[in-house]
Amino acid sequence: MFCAISVNALAQYEISSFTSTGRGGATSFVTDYQACGINPANLGWDAEFEEKRFTMGTTELTFSIHSEALSKDELRSEFKSIIQNKSGESWTIDEKKQAGRDFANSGFAINADVGSFGFAFNSEAFGGIGFRINDNFNSYTRLNETTSDMLFMGKFSSYFDSLVYVNPDTFDTTVIANYDIQDPDSIANVANGFANLPSMIGEILNGSEMRLSWTREYNLSYGRKIFGKDDVIEVFGGIGVKYIQGFAMINVQSIDNDLTAFSSVTPFFNIDYGTAAQQNPSTVAQSGFLPNSVGGGFGMDFGADLLIKNKLKIAMALTNIGSMTWKGNVYSMNDTLVIDTYSEGLNNYNVLQTISDLSGDDGVFSWEGEQELKQKLNTNFRFGASILLGEIAQLGVDIIAPMNDESPASLERAIIGFGGDIKPIPWLRISAGFLTGGNYDFSIPLGLTVITNSGTWEAGIASRDAITFFTQNGPTLSLSTGFMRFRF
């Protein structure tokens, strides 16, 4: 349930398809319902096991968390505290200051995809049709030095040159200069910090970005052979339509001191917007146990494949064409002066906690309620090519390029990957590849898939980055699993 309770980075290149995580590519590899959202034209291919026309799968999970600042052990510890919703012990001023320095200009990304259900049917006469329900969660944070220091240090940040000190005996207040306070009792008696020469929010955040997206996609796709001669050259086409539920969208960034800041988050996360919530026409309250949806929209996917001699596959797709309208808990941030804050600063690296710390009457920044917000989806162009080598191996290359940067789930830059798999024995597939781009450094994915001889059952496990097993720096903690994938 990680993606339903934790904290935008890149739209996963393989979504939750555990069979493709280890390859470093998906556009010309994925089949049946796993092609939904990636390349619908692949649904028209002949089934891998000719006598198996139906495919069904549930509970496929792929997630990864990457930090340029933390070591592997630190990242594991923080990940554990986030999913357990524990903030741990309060940090000292020195620990907060060090965290601010470490995270300055360092990327921090969390991605999770959960395929709760998928189903597909394929025949030579009909083509292929697939349906898939998939949750996509993406978070990416990169802070400049001032913002990082402000978030972790709170009212003790060097940005606030003065502190309001409260005498614990008389409750009188005194304004003192901000300096390195170490005594815990003195720290506890500081009410707030303020700046005598305040700056605009856009100036403070310049070069920083905090983006988050959590959506649920219901995708119905169809693909079939359009024309061509069997075993010589064949052309396939496909189309997919999808309804998308939105549970969270945060997009805060400043480029050349120009601020863009919007938020729409399910009340399930209980973010404190202070008195702004009372004036917001789109405020919604949590009802029931499950998170409430705060947005919705529609999208389309298009794909085309060229199959040569049943060996060489060349595939192209344009995915996520459409828009989302956010109608619940919609807020924008006005570019105003940041004068003071009562914030204590962060004691962990939880991005949602970061947003809470930015918000509220005691936070660093203030939000203003909005009726609704319409955004384009994170449209991507995909190109892939792969070739079969005999009966046991296939190699390929994959390129995913962002077509817009309006969505919080948009890629930072294009993803380039190559790799493939080999079946040394009929029931085992070993995958490996290389990836670079998106919101990550380069990575080396690995995967293992077990298949029964008749193809009835398939299960596997993979990692997006095997380098993490051997190094402490710049780690990517990753896991991709699927144990409930059947053909019949």
N, C-alpha and C positions, 0 to 999 in steps of 0.2 A: 504493500500500500504506500510505498515511498512517494510516488508522484502525487498522491492525494493528500499528503500532510506536510511536505517540505517546500523548499524554495525553488538572461535569455541568451540563449547562446546560439546554438545551431539547430536547425530542423534536421533530425536524424537522417542520415543518408540511407539507412535501411529500415527506418521506422522501428517496429518491434520484431522484425524478421530475424530470429536467432540464426537461421541457416545462412544468412548473408553477412553477419557481423564479422566473422573471421576472414572474409574474402577481400575486404577493402573495396567492394563494389556491389551494386545491386541492379542497376538499370537494365542490363542484358542478362541477368542471372535469375531473378525472382520469377516464380510461377504461381499459378492458382490464386487464392485470395491474398497472398503476400504481394502480388503485383498491384493491388489496389492502393492508390496514392503514390505509387512509384512509376509504373508504366503499364497502363491498362491493356496495351497491345499484346503483352505477354500472355494474357488469358487465352488467346487464340492458338497458342502452340499446342502440339500434340502432347498428351499426358506422358510424364516420364515412365509411368507404369501403365501400359496400354489397357489393361483390364480394370484399372482403377479410374473411374470417371468423376468421383466425388472426393472432395478434400474438406476436412473440418479441423479447426484448431481453436484452443482456448488458452488463456493465461500465459501468453508469451510476454516476456519482460526483457527490456534492455535499458540499462542506465549507465551513466558515467558521471564522474565528478573530477574536475581538473583544476589545479592551482599552480600558478607560476611562482607563488611565494612560499607555500607550505612544503614541508618535507612529507614523505609518505606516511610516517607515523603520526604526524600532526594532522594530516588530512583525514586519516582513519579515525582519529579521536574526535575531530570536529564533526565528521559525518555521523558518527555514532550518537553524539549529543544532539544533533539536529533531528534525526529520525526518532529519538526517544523524547524529543521536546524538552531537553534539559539544557539549561544554560551553563551549568557547572558553577564553580566558585567564582566570586567576583575577582576581577583582575586588579592588580595594583596599578598605580599611575605609570610606573616604569613599563609594566607589561602592556598597557594600553598604548603608550608612546611607541614601543617597539612594534606592536601590531600595525599601528598607523604607518610607520616607516616601511615595514615589510610589504604592505598591500598597496602602497603608492605606485601607480602605473603598472600594476600587476593584474593580469586577467584571472578571474575566478568563474568557472562555468559548471553548471549542473544540468544534465539532460536525462530525461526518463521517458520511456514509451512503454505502454502496457496495451497489448492486444488482447482484449477480453473475449472476443469471439470473431471467427472467420469461417466462411463457407464458400465453396466454389464448385461449379459443374462445368465439364468440358466434353464436347463431342465434335467429330469432324464436320458434320453437317450444320450444327448449331453454332459452333464456336465456343467461347468460354464466358461464363458470367461469374462474378464474385461479389461477396458482401463482407464488409469488415467494420468492426467497431474498435477504435483505437484512441487511447489517451496520449497526448503529446505534451510534455512539460519541458520548457527550456528557460534557463536563467543565465545571464551573463553580467558580470560587474567588473568595471575597470575605473578606478578612482585616481584623480590627480593628488598631489601631495597635500594640498589644503583640505580637500574634501575628506581624504582618508584620515587625516589628523583630527578633523572636526567630528567625524562619526565615532571614532574610537575614544577620543579624549572628551567629547561632549563640551561642557562648560569650561573645562580646563584647557581646551585647545588654544594654541598660540594665536589663533585668529581673534579671540576675545582677550583684549589687553587688560581688562579690569574684571575684578570679582567682587560680588556682594557677600561680605562675611557677616554672619549672624552670631552675636555673642550668646552663648548657651545659657548664661545666667540672667542677663537683663533683656535679651531678645532685641537689643539695639543692633542696627545694621551699620556696617562700615564698608566703604569702597576701598579696596586694596588693589595694588598692581598684581597682575597674573605672573606668578613665578613658580618654580618647581616646589610645590608643597608636597612634603613626604609624610608628615604626621597624620595618621588616620583620623584623629579627632578633629584636626583642623580641616581636613578634607570634608568630613561629614557636616561641618558647619557652614560650608559655602552654599549659598542659595542659588545663585546663577552667575553666569558670565556675560559680559557685554562688550561691544566694540565701540570705541570712541570715533573711529574712522571706518564705518561699515561699508561693505561692498555689495553689489547686486548679486542675486543668486546665480545668474548666468556667468558672471565673472568668477565667482567662487567655484562653480562646477566646470569651468572651461576645460574641455578635453576628457571629461568624465562621462560615463554612461552606466545606467542600471536598467536592465531590460529583463522582463519576465513574461512568460506566456504559458497558460495552461488551457488547453482545449480538448474537446472530445469529438471525434470525427465518425460519422456514419456514412460509409462510402459504398456505393453500388456501381460496379464497373462492368464493361462488356468489351470483349475483343474477339476478332476473327480474322481469318485469311481473306484478303481482298482479291488478289489475283496472283498468278505465277504457276510454275510447273513444279510438281513434287520432286524433291531430291535434287533440284537444279537451282532455281531461285524463286523465292516466295516473298510476298509483301503482306504484312499484317498491320491492322489499324485497331485502335481502341479508344474508348471514351469512358470517363467516370464522372459521376455527379455525387456531391456530398453535402450533407447538412452538418454544421459545426456548432456545438455548444461551447460557450466561453465561460470559464470559471475564474480566470485571472489574467489581467493585462497591466503591465507597468512599463512605461517608457519614459525614462528621465535621462536627458543628455544635453550637453551644451557644446556647440561648435562655433568657434570665433566669438565667444561670449553670447551667442544667441541661444536662449533656453527653449527646449521642448520638454514638456512634462505633463503626462497624462496617467491616470490610474483608474482601473475598474477591477475590484477584487471581491470575490464572494465573501459574504459576511461570516462564513465558516471560519475564516482566519482571524476575525475579530481585531482588525487594524483600527487603532484609535485615531480618528480624524478631528477630535475635539469638537468645538462648537460649530465647525464647518458642516458637520453631519446634520445638524438641526436645520440648516438653511438649504440643504441639498435636495433638489426636486427628484433625484433618482435614488435616494437612500432606500435600501431594502434591509430587512431584518432576517436573521437566520431562522428557518423553519424546518423542523425535523432533524434527523441524524446526519443525512448526507448533505454535502455542500450544495448550496443553491447556485443555479446558473445565473450569470449577470450579462450574458450576451449571446448572440446567435448570428448565423450567416450561411451563405451557400457558396460552393466552389465547384470547379470543374477541372478535370485532367484530360489531356490528350496524349496519345502515344502512337508511334509508328516503328515497325521493325522490318529489317531486311535479313532473310535467312538464306544463306548460300550453301548448297550441297549438304544441308543438315549439319554443318560444321561451324561456319562462321556466322555470328549474329552481330548485327549493327542496329542499335536501338537509340531512339530519341523520344523525349517526352517533355511536355510543358505542364507543370503541375501547380495546383493551388491558384487557379485564376478565379478571383471573386473578391468578396469583402465580408467583413464582420461589422455588426452594429452592437456597441456596448451600451446597455440601458440601465444597469444597476450599479450603484456606488461609483458613479463617474465623477472624477475630480481632475482639475487642471491646476497647475502651479503658476502663479503670476510672478513675473520677474520684478522682485522688490528688494529693498535693502534688508540684509540679515543683521539685526541689531543685537539680539540677546538670545539665550537659551537656558532652560533649566535641566537639560538632558544630562544624564550621568555618563553617557557614552556606552559603547557596546562592550559586552563581556564574552562574545563569541562571534562567529562568522556567518550566522544565519541571515540570509538576505531579506527574508520577510521581517525579521526583527529590525534590520536596517531601515526598511520602509516605515515601520512603526516608530522608530526613533526619529525619523525625519518629520513625522506627522504629529498631530495633536497640538493642544494649546501650549504644551511645554517643549515641543520639538524644535528643531532647528529651522525648518521651513513650514510655510502654511499653504494649505490647499483650499481650493474653491470649488463648490459643487457645480455640476453640469447636468443638463437634461439627458444627453446621449453623445456618443462619439462613433463615427464611422471610419473604418480603416480597411485598407486593402490587405488581402492575405499575402503571406510570404511566398510569392510566385517564384518558382525555380525552373531553369532550363536544365535538362539532364541529357547527357550523351554517354553511351556505353558501347563497348565492343568486346566480344569474347569469342574464343575458338576452342573447339573440342580437340583434344590430343588423344587419339585412340579412343578407347572405351572407358578409361579410368581417370582422365584429368581434363581440366579446362582452365584457361587463363584469360584474363580480361583487364580492361581499363575503364574507369568511370570518372566523369567530370560533372559536377553540379555547380551551376553558376546562378547567383541571386539576380532576379529581375527587378526588384525594388527593395528599398530599405525603410519602407513606411511601417511595416509590421514589427512588433517587438521580437518575433520569432525569426526574423530575417537573418541570413548568414552574414557574418562579418566580411568574408571574402570567399572566393570559389573553393570548392573541395576537389582535390585531385587524388585518385586512388587507383592502385592496380594490385592484382593478386589473382587468386584462384583456389582450386581445391583438387585433391587427388583421392581416389578410392583404392587403397592398396589391397583391400579385401572387400567383398560385396556389401558387407554390413557396416562399414566404417568410412566416413568422409572426413578428411583432414583439410582445414582451410588455413590460409595465411595470406597476408597482404601488406600494403604500405599506404598510409593516408597522410595528407597534409592539407592545410587550409581550414576553412570554417572559423571557429573560435578557439582552435587548439593548435599546438605545435604539431610536428609530425608524430605519427604513432604507427605501431606495428601490431595489427590485430591477429588473433589466432582463434581457431575454433575446432571443435570436435562434434560430429553428428553421428548418431547410431541409427541405422535403418534396418528394419527386418527385411529378409530376402524378398518377400512379396510386396514390400513398400507399404504394408498396412499401418505400421506405426513408426514414428520418427521422433527422436528426442536429441537434444544437444545442449552444449554449453560453450560460451565463447567470451573472449575479452577484447575490448577495443584497443588495448595497448599492452603488449607483453613486456615492453621496456620497464614498466613499473615494477615488475618482479625482480629486477636487477639493480635498480637505482633508487635513491632517496629523493632526488631533486626533480622538480617539475612533474610530479606524478599525475597519472590518470587512473583513478580507481574505477573499474568497469566490470560489469557482469551482464551477460545475455543468456537467457535460458528459455527452454521450451520443452515440455514433457507430455503435452496433450495434443499432438498433431497426428491425424489419422487420415487414411485413404480407404475408400471402399467402392 
